[in-house]
């Protein structure tokens, strides 16, 4: 195997790990919100337990990428591919942490009935899940157009976040007994909004990889 073939093979392994990590994060996002919607404490605990596996993949990506830089000494775009893999793994790991935070909200609410059926929060989660999937696909295929399209979904998430906050503030004003749970649900909405920002960060990294300049897709 030539040096180039060896590098491409190692880079392919990095991509596979990022795809696996992305899949795990997608599942964590949906499962954490489903645990909240259904009051499923066991599902919430499983999301928290699974976080260790996500952290392990991030560590593996860091180790493999560092080893690749040391042994292959890549330059230009090849080096950017590895450095961006590091950053993507960091963004995905933080998204997984935010899913854990949502699962912890489920446990804090426990068996207490929800103050309202959850509609917009699950909708946010679905959008964030698609953003996560598309951001990984954009990286794997170096697809700038997909990165831009994915980033536009962040606007939908922001609108839902604002809508949820307005609604929950209304609940708190009308019935002070809902304040504690309303605050927790505000946190959940904020966690999802932050996840969308991390997915957008990945999109920016894809544009930087392909074009050599970093745009502000949150603008």
Residue pairs with C-beta under 8 A, 6 or more apart in sequence:
1 9
3 72
6 72
7 68
7 72
7 74
7 78
10 64
10 68
10 72
11 68
11 78
11 81
11 82
13 64
14 61
14 64
14 65
14 68
14 81
14 82
14 85
15 85
15 139
15 140
17 57
17 60
17 61
17 64
17 89
18 61
18 85
18 88
18 89
18 92
18 136
18 139
18 140
19 136
19 140
20 57
21 54
21 57
21 58
21 61
21 89
21 92
21 93
22 92
22 132
22 133
22 135
22 136
24 50
24 53
24 54
24 57
24 96
25 54
25 92
25 95
25 96
25 99
25 132
26 129
26 132
26 133
27 50
28 47
28 50
28 51
28 54
28 95
28 96
28 99
28 100
29 95
29 99
29 125
29 128
29 129
29 132
29 192
29 195
30 125
30 126
30 129
31 43
31 46
31 47
31 99
31 103
32 44
32 47
32 99
32 100
32 102
32 103
32 106
32 125
33 102
33 118
33 121
33 122
33 125
33 188
33 192
34 40
34 43
34 122
35 41
35 43
35 44
35 47
35 102
35 103
35 106
36 44
36 102
36 103
36 105
36 106
36 109
36 118
36 121
36 188
37 114
37 118
37 121
37 122
39 106
39 109
39 110
39 111
39 114
40 106
41 106
41 107
41 110
41 111
43 103
43 106
44 103
44 104
44 106
44 107
45 103
45 107
47 99
47 100
47 102
47 103
48 100
48 103
48 104
51 96
51 97
51 99
51 100
54 92
54 93
54 96
55 93
55 96
57 89
58 89
58 90
58 92
58 93
61 85
61 86
61 89
62 86
62 89
65 82
65 83
65 85
65 86
68 74
68 82
69 79
69 82
72 78
74 81
74 82
77 209
77 212
80 208
80 209
80 212
81 209
84 139
84 205
84 206
84 208
84 209
87 201
87 202
87 205
88 135
88 136
88 139
88 202
88 205
91 198
91 199
91 201
91 202
92 132
92 198
92 202
94 194
94 198
95 132
95 195
95 198
95 199
98 191
98 192
98 194
98 195
99 191
99 195
101 187
101 191
102 188
102 191
102 192
105 184
105 185
105 187
105 188
108 184
109 181
109 184
112 181
114 181
115 171
115 178
115 181
115 182
115 185
116 171
118 185
120 160
120 163
120 164
120 167
120 189
121 164
121 185
121 188
121 189
121 192
123 160
124 157
124 160
124 161
124 164
124 189
124 192
124 193
124 196
125 192
127 153
127 156
127 157
127 160
127 196
128 157
128 192
128 195
128 196
128 199
130 150
130 153
131 150
131 153
131 154
131 157
131 196
131 199
131 200
132 195
132 199
134 146
134 147
134 149
134 150
134 199
135 147
135 150
135 199
135 200
135 202
135 203
135 206
136 202
137 143
137 146
138 144
138 146
138 147
138 150
138 202
138 203
138 206
139 202
139 205
139 206
139 209
142 206
142 209
142 210
143 206
144 206
144 207
144 210
144 211
146 206
147 202
147 203
147 204
147 206
147 207
147 217
148 203
148 207
148 217
150 199
150 200
150 203
151 200
151 203
151 204
151 217
151 218
153 196
154 196
154 197
154 199
154 200
154 217
154 218
157 192
157 193
157 196
158 193
158 196
160 189
161 189
161 190
161 192
161 193
164 185
164 186
164 189
165 186
165 189
168 182
168 183
168 185
168 186
168 189
169 182
171 178
171 182
172 178
172 179
172 182
172 183
197 218
200 217
200 218
203 217
204 214
204 215
204 216
204 217
205 214
207 213
207 214
207 215
207 217
208 214
208 215
